[in-house]
Amino acid sequence: MKDSTDKATAKRHALTHLVTLLVHRFSLREDKADDSEIERRIRDGVELVGATPWILMFAIFVASVGLNVNSTAVIIGAMLISPLMGPIMGAGLGLAVYDFDLVKRALWNLGIATLISLIVSALYFSLSPLQAAQSELLARTTPTIWDVLIALFGGLAGIVGVTRKEKSNVIPGVAIATALMPPICTAGFGVATGAWSFAAGALYLYTINCVFIGLATVIGIRVLRLTPHHFADARIAWRVKFWLVVLSLCTALPSTYLAATLVKEEVFNARARQFVDREFLFPNTHAAELQINPKTRTIELSLIGAPLAQATLQTIEGRLAAAQLDGAQIIVHQSSDEKVDVTALKSSLLSDLYRDSQEASRKKDAEILRLQNEIASKNVLFAIAEDISNELRAQYPSIKQVMVGKGLVFAGDAPAKTMQHLRVSSSATLSTGEQNRIEDWFKVRTKSEDVVVHFEGPAHKVRQKRR
């Protein structure tokens, strides 16, 4: 009897020792800083004055450039120098210790910081020549419940780090994990480019981060039992808790829906790929290309090799329900040949490419030849222009100026017509017969019936003869 009692006592002592070790190991009070020091650290980061707004603007520019050129390293650098965490943690501290003046001041500074961030990022993206939405931008437009969890646990890590006696590198890590800077810059991109869906999604992600970092700060301060600044009766305490819960739920529920949608799409993608790999496994037929659209629930693939019979395709489609792909549609593209040799197909493709390149080269050569002929035909007139002028003035000494050219004539709806142009200016009046002889001579000289001749002189009106 005594032995059993001793054993029970030994077990209790061992269990008590184990609990003591665990409590000591995970205690947040072992290296906790003084309450006044904790409050000083958090309150110092609330105000947005002096150098802080300049640091914020520089960080916004750096983050915007990183998003614009799709550089993850640059974006991380911007997050490290961002001062946005201060007002958020200040608002959480104010709620935890019932210092509502601090809450108002923190939210006011957070609002100013957000407005500055939007203006600066929108200004950058409106001036940037790079307007394409890169993957780093797109990643901030559809927040999910996982972003909520990141913000919550990141905020918890942040408040634990800021309440230690010795400063740690936790806050920079939290700034990277929660990523406050990229969403607000993405919202600026949406404002600058008119992509309002981008702006809405990014602002929602920014709101998630702000709300749950603040909520994590409230939880951490309450767990560490910092002394409240003002007396709060049960009614005030209940109201604070109630509105915190409402705000958290209103922020988190839409992301839960988006996460559920994302999960459904990923599940559909995985099942569709497994279905195609399993069902379209034939010795002489291969799937060359596969496209899956979870939104329209379509599976589109191209087959090479021996075409499958319609009955086979219908049988495969009938197995969609068994693969948990109810309502999905299969679209199959296949050749009409009965057999396709893959080696022959490659040779044929190379032959087609070579033939296409040869055809393109012939077309280019023909175009060059056409342009050369066109230039040569234009140069013929200019080559004989001086001779035309000399011959006319030799025959008619009163001619003082000759202009030779070539141009297009447009008349009504008729197509444009290329005409040879001659303008003759004389000091004496040329008779009608002389004008007709000059026109006929110009036709012979240019070997063209399509001519326009203008006569200018002191005693006759400007005369135009055209055929």
Beta strands, then each sheet from edge to edge (+ up, - down):
strand 1: 285-293
strand 2: 298-305
strand 3: 329-334
strand 4: 399-409
strand 5: 417-426
strand 6: 451-456
strand 7: 463-466
sheet 1: 1+ 2- 3-
sheet 2: 4+ 5- 6- 7+
end
